Amino acid sequence: IYLPLTLPGVLAGMTLVFVLAIGFFITPALLGGGKVHMMAVLIEQQVRMFLNWGFAGALSAVLLGATLIAYLVLRRLLRGNMQWS
């Protein structure tokens, strides 16, 4: 009984954490010491250090595509579990 009732809240929380993790590059850059490679850190390095705008743009497009796919999947899961919609 509890899982079907709390599933929309769990999925909304997962969405919020995912969105925050996408653009989060300050902490991994500082704490990782250059050893932690996340997508946002890699995009920032390509632009700032290597001036490789094409590769950074391609990585940004891949990140945007992955974000949209994750959003659409979570939206479909949330819509299917809500009784009132």
Secondary structure, DSSP 8 states (H G I E B T S, - for coil): -HHHHHHHHHHHHHHHHHHHHHS--HHHHHHHTT----HHHHHHHHHHTS--HHHHHHHHHHHHHHHHHHHHHHHHHHHHH-S--
